[in-house]
Every structure is written in structure tokens, then in C-alpha cells.
Amino acid sequence: MKILLTGASGLVGAAFAEAAHRRGHTVVGLVGRSELKIPGLAERRSADLTTPDAVSLIALEIFPDAIVNCAAVAEPAACDADPARAQALNVALPETLARLAHHLSARLVHLSSEQVFDGTSAPYSVGAPVKPVNLYGRQKVESERRVHAAAAAFAVTLRAPLLTGNSLGGARSLHERLFADWAAGRVPKLYRDEIRQPCTAGNLAEAMVELCERPEQCGVFHWAGAEALSRVELARRIRAHFKLSETAAPIIEISRADDPQAAARRPADLTLELKPMAGIMKTPIETFDAQLDQLVVPPPCREWFFKV
Ligand SMILES: NC(=O)c1ccc[n+]([C@@H]2O[C@H](COP(=O)([O-])OP(=O)(O)OC[C@H]3O[C@@H](n4cnc5c(N)ncnc54)[C@H](OP(=O)(O)O)[C@@H]3O)[C@@H](O)[C@H]2O)c1
């Protein structure tokens, strides 16, 4: 299958390129500014995807069997910092890709987020009412609506959780950020009452490859790991896995009540119900231990790690 992949340099995009290549697919990857090598790509192109014409011209030239959208402004703070850019990438781009998918009769796999929910009434089923508490979540809701309006018969959207795994640059995923703080002598402040249900970017990518191959699955679904844990528990498990001491890798535990204004823009509990996807898919749902086993010491922090 020929797959056009946006965001090929990102945490999920790079994992998707490798997973799709392993399964024998030909992946043409679009990157923005990254110059990092991306294993698994048959071809790499640079394009500014804030301009809809850029991706349309490439898609019409490539004529893919599937389009996989991993490009985004993927963090709430970054959306707040530049709402217009975030709107272009998080809403306008997926809608353009959906129109192209419809036009080309191509499969479309899009990514949304757990942050479409407000975190007050977990666990969330796929049909639970969405109620985002930040701009990122609102843009993801809008992207879902527009994607499935434009390409109902071709599109599948996975709402993804907080992601673990190893990124290309070693600075993007959950454990990589903790390591960056510890290596720089910063003490991360982590919520004991904020619950997330992570999976690795690699596991999410495997599910996305499977969905490219199973075009009968259309609509919006959830994908996440097997366990819902607090931010504090996640950091403790990561610290223990790498045999780091509390002195070398300290954390400060905080609670949502400490700063209600900040908490109002952060969903408390984003536990997701994985039905019906968990019963349909061959890709397994990962335990947190299975995720930990895949993590490597982030390259930018290796020197610090071997010192402590
Ligand atoms: N990471 C998470 O924990 C998480 C959780 C839930 C859902 N998601 C969703 O999963 C998807 C993938 O997220 P991610 O974490 O892999 O994102 P990421 O690591 O931040 O990567 C974003 C990608 O978008 C590309 N991009 C950004 N601006 C661009 C532009 N103007 N033109 C072309 N490409 C551009 C980047 O390219 P360059 O770097 O080359 O510029 C990069 O490849 C997103 O939809 C995100 O919302 C992520």
C-alpha cells in the first residue's frame, strides 16, 4: 500500500513510518522543519502544511492508497501560544486531507486526543459527550467533526492518550521530558490527582497501520494503554525502571487544588474505555510494564544518566 504520511518527523509519525515499513508498505513522509533521519520512509519531502495547497499538490501527484495524519500542534500550551498556526494544522489540515481522501477514494487515518473530554466523568466511552477545557481539545473536537463530514466512508480517527516511547530527537515523550528536567537539575512538579492512560507511540502506530489495512473500520475510536495512572505514579515507575534514585531524579508532588486556575485548563481524569476497538484489533493493548521495557535512555541525557 502507498501511504502519504504527514508529521513523519514527530513522535507518532516516525513510529508509524517504521511500523508501516515493517509491514511492507511504501511510505512517503512529509516533514516540516526537522532534518533528523527517519527510518522506514521510501521518500521524504518537506512542506509547510499550514498552506493547504502544499499537501493537495503532493497528494494528487503521489495518489496514495492511504493518508495518515500525524502533523499537528500537539500540545495545549503551544496551541495557546499561536492559535492561528494551531488552527491551520489541527483543524484546516485534517479537513483538507479528508477532502483529498474522499476525492482519491483513499483511506484516511487521523489522530485526535483524550483531551476532547473535560476529565470530570471518566471513564469515557466513545459516545460520551465531548467537553474540551482548552483550545487544543476544542480544535481536536472540530477536526473530528470536519474529517468525518468530508470523508465518512474513508476516515477513522483514534483519540490517543498521553504517549510514551522514544522520539527521534529524544526530547518529546513522557520519559524523555522527565529525563531532560532531571539532567538539567530541574525538579518536575507532577499532579498526584491527574490520571492518564498512556501507550507507546509505537503501539499507537501499529494500531494505525492495522487500520490502514482494515478500511471497513470507519468512525471515531479510542486507543490507549491498559492502565490508568497518576502523573506521580507514572514518574515513579519510570524512575524505578531506570534504577534512578530519588536524589538523582526528584519530583515534587502537587495536587489540582494547589492551583485551581491552572487545573481548570487541565482535565483531571482522562481514563478511556477502549471498547469497541480493544475487541476488534489484532494490535495488543499495552501494559505500562510492557511500555517501560521499550524505553531507552534519551540520547541527549546519556552523559547525565551514566554519571548518576
Ligand atoms: N504526544 C502525545 O502525547 C499525544 C497525545 C494524544 C494525541 N496526540 C496526537 O497525535 C498526533 C501526533 O502527535 P506527536 O506527538 O507525534 O506530534 P509531534 O511529535 O509534536 O510532531 C508534530 C509533527 O507535525 C509536524 N509539523 C508541525 N508543523 C508543521 C508545518 N507547519 N508543516 C509541516 N509539518 C509540520 C512536525 O514536523 P517538523 O518537526 O519536521 O517541523 C512533526 O512531524 C497529533 O495529532 C497529536 O495531537 C499526541
The ligand as a Tripos MOL2 file, in Angstrom:
@<TRIPOS>MOLECULE
LIG
   48    52     1     0     0
SMALL
NO_CHARGES

@<TRIPOS>ATOM
      1 N1          2.3010   13.2890   22.0140 N.am      1 LIG1
      2 C1          1.2290   12.9730   22.7140 C.2       1 LIG1
      3 O1          1.3220   12.6830   23.9310 O.2       1 LIG1
      4 C2         -0.1390   12.9190   22.0550 C.ar      1 LIG1
      5 C3         -1.2360   12.5530   22.8500 C.ar      1 LIG1
      6 C4         -2.5050   12.4540   22.2570 C.ar      1 LIG1
      7 C5         -2.6720   12.7580   20.9060 C.ar      1 LIG1
      8 N2         -1.5930   13.1520   20.1690 N.ar      1 LIG1
      9 C6         -1.8320   13.4710   18.7560 C.3       1 LIG1
     10 O2         -1.0370   12.6260   17.9430 O.3       1 LIG1
     11 C7         -0.6470   13.3410   16.7570 C.3       1 LIG1
     12 C8          0.8640   13.2610   16.6150 C.3       1 LIG1
     13 O3          1.4410   13.9130   17.7460 O.3       1 LIG1
     14 P1          3.0070   13.8920   18.0360 P.3       1 LIG1
     15 O4          3.1880   13.8860   19.4990 O.co2     1 LIG1
     16 O5          3.6510   12.8510   17.2040 O.co2     1 LIG1
     17 O6          3.4060   15.3400   17.5000 O.3       1 LIG1
     18 P2          4.8810   15.9620   17.4110 P.3       1 LIG1
     19 O7          5.8930   14.9980   17.9070 O.co2     1 LIG1
     20 O8          4.8110   17.3050   18.0370 O.co2     1 LIG1
     21 O9          5.0950   16.1220   15.8460 O.3       1 LIG1
     22 C9          4.3730   17.0680   15.1230 C.3       1 LIG1
     23 C10         4.6600   16.8580   13.6560 C.3       1 LIG1
     24 O10         3.9640   17.8760   12.9250 O.3       1 LIG1
     25 C11         4.8690   18.4440   12.0010 C.3       1 LIG1
     26 N3          4.5430   19.8340   11.7310 N.ar      1 LIG1
     27 C12         4.3030   20.8230   12.6310 C.ar      1 LIG1
     28 N4          4.0940   21.9830   11.9910 N.ar      1 LIG1
     29 C13         4.2170   21.7220   10.6600 C.ar      1 LIG1
     30 C14         4.1180   22.5120    9.4800 C.ar      1 LIG1
     31 N5          3.8200   23.8310    9.5280 N.pl3     1 LIG1
     32 N6          4.3050   21.9060    8.2930 N.ar      1 LIG1
     33 C15         4.6020   20.5960    8.2140 C.ar      1 LIG1
     34 N7          4.6940   19.7890    9.2790 N.ar      1 LIG1
     35 C16         4.5100   20.3640   10.4970 C.ar      1 LIG1
     36 C17         6.2180   18.3570   12.6680 C.3       1 LIG1
     37 O11         7.2170   18.4640   11.6730 O.3       1 LIG1
     38 P3          8.6870   19.1040   11.9510 P.3       1 LIG1
     39 O12         9.0750   18.7030   13.3370 O.co2     1 LIG1
     40 O13         9.5140   18.4670   10.8740 O.co2     1 LIG1
     41 O14         8.5480   20.5890   11.7910 O.co2     1 LIG1
     42 C18         6.1380   16.9720   13.2850 C.3       1 LIG1
     43 O15         6.4670   15.9930   12.3390 O.3       1 LIG1
     44 C19        -1.2040   14.7510   16.8930 C.3       1 LIG1
     45 O16        -2.4320   14.8460   16.2250 O.3       1 LIG1
     46 C20        -1.4130   14.8990   18.3910 C.3       1 LIG1
     47 O17        -2.3990   15.8520   18.6820 O.3       1 LIG1
     48 C21        -0.3240   13.2340   20.7010 C.ar      1 LIG1
@<TRIPOS>BOND
     1     1     2 1
     2     2     3 2
     3     2     4 1
     4     4     5 ar
     5     4    48 ar
     6     5     6 ar
     7     6     7 ar
     8     7     8 ar
     9     8     9 1
    10     8    48 ar
    11     9    10 1
    12     9    46 1
    13    10    11 1
    14    11    12 1
    15    11    44 1
    16    12    13 1
    17    13    14 1
    18    14    15 2
    19    14    16 1
    20    14    17 1
    21    17    18 1
    22    18    19 2
    23    18    20 1
    24    18    21 1
    25    21    22 1
    26    22    23 1
    27    23    24 1
    28    23    42 1
    29    24    25 1
    30    25    26 1
    31    25    36 1
    32    26    27 ar
    33    26    35 ar
    34    27    28 ar
    35    28    29 ar
    36    29    30 ar
    37    29    35 ar
    38    30    31 1
    39    30    32 ar
    40    32    33 ar
    41    33    34 ar
    42    34    35 ar
    43    36    37 1
    44    36    42 1
    45    37    38 1
    46    38    39 2
    47    38    40 1
    48    38    41 1
    49    42    43 1
    50    44    45 1
    51    44    46 1
    52    46    47 1
@<TRIPOS>SUBSTRUCTURE
     1 LIG1         1 GROUP 0 **** ****
